[in-house]
């Protein structure tokens, strides 16, 4: 039987910085949350061994979910005029949610054996190790072109072994492919990108200059984000987790994808609940005009494109702030807004490599990985918190805010919490945390969203499929 306890009483192996409390306080401060609300957070269950690691990744995940849930409590209070309600976070539920992509399943089908493509793994280089990411076919083709070999593990292994990690890392980046060398934490601290990331807080934020456009007051009993319109320009995990979380708390979320970039089915299955999904080609005049109309209607934009990637469409942070100052904007990237890698692609499994996490998680001379894609999931919940806190300020008459987060900044936050002793894994039965939602092709089993505000729990009634819906918000 678990008992509710304040987050401050959670155990830790390394001292205050590695506790759930310390990580939550740090994240909440970086997000500009009201520190007087922190005592509202209660965590149930012990977290030791839930996500066994040399890092405090369980505490990081619990802290990130707690931050988002507390932000929703604050927003609900601002919209109703009532006091913020107590927040309860179940550590076991969070650990299952951190692996949500493993459990998403169209009922009546068989789950895939792995979510990674065959070439998406560690490879021995001439001087160490490098990890490739080839889950998308265009990334695989670009990597094979750089390596000059066929799509065969033996051929890839031989080609990678001939080159140094840094040389191959640069060649892959120049070709738009994805692969990063494994470094120690000390090496990352000396790297120009490592220094750029270390100079940043967990989240950076600035206010727009325009007048706020507060949403309509929420009726009593409504979800905190009821009536809030969110444009979702995200892919893979971190950004979609953020917008999936906003949808779970009542937001009207419209995901917008390019018709030229197909999505991986398993990822869409996991992150589309509660949303609508449409396809728009921003290079086409008609679609671009429709997108501008959606921006005018939206309250929030969450996007996961690399810094500068949307500038050619007039969607840079500065241009959005000028044309649509009412928008709360949250940007999630791999490497952050500054440094030589700011414009590079990256995913959770790759960011773990140069930052020192893969080296620390390894054994017997081989690199390893975190027990879940914690950088993605934690960043997603923090991004949801950033959106909710910006909206809270808007309700109170403050300008909307533009917030930037990155997987690398989250990795730095995680590592700053200090190393922990890897505990034996605590097995958790996911069944109590699974739910079923209606979808176009049948019911879909997913992990229910974690966290509660008082007796209010988030959830989704339905899901969709990529590109299935019209380019409009619900009822518009």
N, C-alpha and C positions, 0 to 999 in steps of 0.2 A: 504494500500500500504506500503510495506517495503522499507527501504532505506539502502544502503550499508554504513557501518561505520567501522572504524578501531576496532579491537578487544579490544583495550585499552579503548574504550568508553562504553563498555557493562555495564549495571547496576548490582549492587550486593546488598545484604541485610546486609552484614557483614564486608565490607571493602576490601582492596586490595587483600588479600589472597584468598578470595572466588570468585573473578571475573574471567571471562573467560580469561582475560589478565594475571592475576596472575598465574592461573593454567597452561595456555599455556607456559608462560615463565619458570615455574618450570619444566614442562615436557620436554620442548625443551632443557633446560640446562642439565637435567639428561640424555637425549639421545645424548648429545654432539653436538647438532645442532649449527650452526653459528647464534649468537644472532642478527647479522646485518640483517638477513632475516625476523625477526619477524614483522617489519612494513609492510611487504607485505600482511599480513593477514587481511581480512575484513570479518566481520560477519553481516549478514542481519537478521533482525527481533529481537524482544525482546524475552528473554528466560524465563521470570518469568511465572511460572505456567505450563510450557510445560511438565515437569516431576516433579510434586509436591512432596516434600520430606523435611525432616529436614536437609538434606545435600545439598551441591551444586552440585547435580548430573547432572543437565542440563549443568552447566558451565563445569563440568568435561568431559561430552560427547562432547560438542562443542570443547573444548580444544584438546581432543584426535583426533577428526577428523581433526581439523586444523593442528595439528602436523604432521599427516600422509600426508595430502595434501601438506603442505609446504615441507616435505621431498621429495615428488615426484617432486615438482617444482625444488628443488635443484638438484636432480638426473638428471632431464631432461636438466637442464642448464649445468651440468658437462659433459653430453654425447654429447651435441650439440655445446658447446662453446658459447652459447648465455646466456644473463642474465636470472636469475630466474624470472618467471612470477608471477603476483599477484594472490593471493589465495582468493577465495570467499567461505564462508561456510554459508549455510542457517540453522538457528537454528531450524526451524520447521521441515525441512527435517531430521536433525540429530535426533530429538526427535522421529520421525517415524522409522528411521533406528535403534534406540536403542531397538525397539520392533519388529525387522524385522521378527523374527520367528512367530509372531502372524499373519502375512499377507501372508506368503509363501503358495501357493496353486496350486495344479495341476488343471488347468482350467477344469470345468465340474464336479468337485468333491465337497464334503462338508467339510469345515474345522472342525477339532476336537474341542470339547467343551473346553478342557483344554490340555495343553502340559505336565502337571504333572500327574504321576501315583497317584492312590487313597491314597496310604500310604505316598506319598511325601508331608508332611506338618508338622506343629508344633504339638507336643504332650506334655501333662503335665506330668512332672516327679514328684518324691517324693518331690523334693526341688525346682522346677522351670519349665523350658521348654527345650525341645530338638526338633530339626528338623531332620526328616529322609529324605533320598533321595533314592527312589526305582524305578526310571524310567527304569533302565536296569534290566532285570529279574534276573540276577545273584546277583546283589546287593540286590534285594528284598528277594531272597531265603536265602542269608547269614544273613540278618537282622532278618528274621523270625526264623532262627536257633538260633541266639543269644537270641532272646526273648522267644524262646520255645513255640511259639503259632502258630495258623493257620492264613492264609491270610484273616483276618476278622478285620475290624476297631475296633469293640468292644473288641476283644481279644487283639489286639495290644495296644489299649489304656489302658487296665487293666494291661498288662505286663510292659509297660513303666512306669506307675504310681507307681509300686512297687520299682523302682530303682532310685538312684540319677543320675543327669545328667552327672556328670564327670565319674561315674562308668560305665554307659552305653556307654558313648562316647569312653572310652578305650576298652571296650569289643567289640564294633562294629569295631573299627579300627583293633584290633587283628584278627578279622575274615574276614577282607577285605570288610566289609560293610561300609555304610556311614551314619553318624548321628553326630551332634554336639550340645552341650549344648549352651543355650543362656546366654551370659554374658554381663555385662555393659562394657562400654569403659574403665572405671577405673580398672575393674577386668582383662580385656585383657592387659592393660598396665603393670600389675604385673605378667602376665603369661609368662613362659619362651619363648614360641613361639611369644607372643606379643612383648617381648623385642628384640628378634632376628629380627623381621620384622621392628621394629622402628629404628633399627641401620642401616638399608639399605636405599639407595636412591630409587626413583621410579624404576629406571632401573640400573643394573650393567653391565659393559661391559669391555672386555679386547681384545687386539689385538693378532692375531696369529703371529707366528714367521716366517712364510713362505712368499715368494714373492707374490705380488698381481697378479691376472689373470684378467685384465680388460676386460669387455665385449666389443664387437664391437661398435664403435661409432653409435649413433642413427641418422637416417636420419631426415631431417627437417620435422616436421609435425607428426612424429611417437610418439606413446605414450611413456612416460618416461621409462617404463619397457619393451618395445618391445625387444624381443630376449633374455630376462633374463629368465633362467630356475630355477624353484622353486620346491623342493621336500617338500610335505606337509604331515607331520606325525602328524596330529592333529585330535581331535574328539570334540564333543559337540559344544561349541560356541566360546570361546575366540580365540583359534588357527585358526579354520576355518574362522572366521571373518577376521583375519589377511591375510590369503592366498586368501580369496575371494576378499579382497581389492587389493592385489597385482595383481590378475588376471584382475580386473576391469581397472587397469592402464597399461595393456599390457603384463604382465608376462605369460609365459608358465608354468602353474601350474599342477603338477601331484600329486594327493593325493594317498597315499599308506596306505591301511588298512590290518589288519590281517584277514584271512579267518575264524578265530575262534571267532571274536568279531563282531557280526552283529550291524549295526547302526540303530538308531531310524529314521524312515522314515521322520518325520516332520523336524528334524534337518538337514538331508541330503538335503531335498528339499530347505531349506533356504540357505545353505552355499556352495552348489556345483556349482552354476553358474560360468561360465568362466573357469572351471577346467576340467581335465580328471581324472578318478578314476580307480585304479587297486588294486588287492589283491596280497600280497606277504607274505609268511610265513618265517620270518627271521630265524626260527629254521631249515628250510630245506636248504640243501647245495646249490641246484640250485637257489632257490629264493634269498638266501643270496648273491650269486655271482652276480646275476642280479642287486640286490640293490647296491652293491659296484660299478658296472658299472654306475649306475644312479648317484651315489655320485660324480663320476669323471666328469660327464657331467654337473652337476648342478652348479648354481652360489650361490644358497641360500637353506638352510634347515630350515624349521620352524617345531618345534615339541612341543607337549603338554604333553609329558610323565613326570612322577614324576622324580625328581633328582635321578639318579642311576638306573632307570628302564631299560635303554637301554645298560647299561654297559656290560651285559652278551653277547651282540652281537658285542662288540668292537666298540660301538657307543657313548662312553663317550665323553665329550667335549675335553678332552686332547687327546684321540685317534683320534678323527676326525681332530683335529688341526695338528696332526702328519702326518696322511695319506693324508689328503686333506686340506692343509693349505689355499687353494684358497677360501674355502667355507665361506660365511657369514652365521652364525648360530644364530637363535633366539629361545630361550627356554621359554615356558610359563608353569608355574606350579600353584598349588593352594596356597601353603604356603611359597614359597621361598626356596632358596638353603641352608639355615641354620636353626638351631633350632631343637627341638625334633619332630616336625611335618613335617619336610622337605620332608620325604618320604611318607607322607599320601596323600590319595586321597581327592578330594574336588571339589565342584562346587560353582558357584556364590551364590546360595540360601543358601548354607551351610557356606560359608566364612562370610556371613553377620551375622551369629549367634554369634560366640565367639568374633568377633571384636567389638561388641557393636552396630552395625548398626540395627540389628533386634530389640533390646531393645529400641533404640531411635525412630524407626519407628512405634512402637506399641502404643496401647492406651487401656484404661480400664483394665490394668493388663495383657494384652496379647501382645506377640511380633508381629511385623509386618515385611514388606519387602519393598525394594525399588520399585518404580513404574515401573521399567524395570530392566533387568539384566545388570545393568550399569557396574559392575565390569568386567563381561565377555566382553561386547562390547567395553568399553573404553580400556581394556587391549589389545584387538584385534587390534584396530587402532594404539595403541602405538607400538605394535609388528611390524606392517607393516611399521611404521615410522623407527623403529630400523633397519629393513632390508634395507630400501631405503637409510638411512644415511650411513650404512656400505658400500653399493655399491657405493655411492658417493665418499667415501674415496678411494675405490679400483680404480675407474676411474681416480682419481688424483694421483695414484701411492702409496697409503698407504696399509698396510696389512688389510686383512679382519678382521672383529670383531665378537666375540661371545657375545651375549647380553642375559641377563636373566631378565624376568619380572614375576610377580605373581599376582594373584587376591588379595592376602593379602597385597602386597605392594601398589596396586592400592587402596584398601580400606583405607590404612593409608594415602595416598595422598589425598583422598577424605575427610577424617575426619580432616586432618590438615588444610583444607581450611576453617574450622569453621562451626558451625551450622547456619542454616538459618531458617527463618520463613516459615512454609509450606503455600504456596499460594493456592488459589482455582485453580483447574485444568483448564488449557486453552485448550479447545477442538481443535483438529487439524484434518482436513479432510485429510486422507492419500492418497486419489485418485491421486492428482497431482504428488505424489512421487513414484507411483507404475509403474512397467514396466513388459513386458512379454517377455520371452525368449523361444526359441525352445528346447524341450527335447525329449528323446527317446520315451516317452509315451504320448507326447502331450505338449502343451505350458504350461509354468509354470509362475505364477504371483509372483513377488518378489518386494521388495523395491529397487529402483534404488540406486546405490552407491552415497553417499553425497559428496559434495566438488567439486570445479572446479579450474583449473589453467588457468587464462585468459579466453579464449573462449573454452578451451578444457575441456570436461566433461568425466568422466570415464563411462564404461558400459560393458555389456556382450552380446554376440550374441547368446550363447547357454548354455545349462547345460547338465549334464550327470546323471548317476545313479551309486551307489556304486558298484565297481568291474566290471564295464562294459567295460573298456578300457584295451588295452595292456599296459604292463609295459615299456613304452617309452614316451619320450617327443614328442610333435607334430613334425612330419616330420623326426623323427629319429627311 
